[in-house]
Amino acid sequence: MLYEPIHLQLARFCRTIAGNVEDAEDLVNDTIVNTIESFDRIKDKSAFKSYVFSIASNLNRKKFRRSKFNADFNENEINQIVDLSQNPEYVTDFKIIYNQILSLPPKTSETLILFHISDLSLEEIQQIQGGSLSGVKLRLKRGREKLILHLKTPMQLKLAILFFNF
């Protein structure tokens, strides 16, 4: 009952940070298993959402630290995120924006993904990442600024502004 309302947000978050569909499915499954195993340790059930997202984030970081694997852009993955009926130029520009987000420092890109793609509040992100609320706001602001600096064309900038509601 606690998991169903957050499933889509968690799946989107995992798909975005994992880099490909297979790794995202594994991350979602591992997150669910870890959550079930440690469910008794949750003191405040109202914090379940941030608890689950924290597990997913920590598992992804752990995988990254262990393998030092940096996935290349996966064409099939972006096709699942972006509607293919869009203008091909938009799809290409979105791919560039997506790659630029992933090229940011891990905590910064995670903040942008959690806020803009997974639709989490700043408070929820703060619970997931730790630190202070002002730290989350600062990462979000600096991440947006760095992203805008790396975009090369006016169309990419326009898409980023539309997509992320800057």
Buried (B, 14 or more C-beta within 10 A) or exposed (E): EBEEEBEEBBBBBBBBBBBBBEBBBBBBEBBBEBBEEEEEEBEEEEEBBBBBBBBBBEBBBEBBEEEEEEEEEBEEBBEEEBEEEEEEEBBEBBBBBBEBBBEBEEBBBBBBBBBBBBEBEBEBBBBBBEEEEEBBBBBBEBBBEBBBEBBEEEBBBEBBEEBBEE
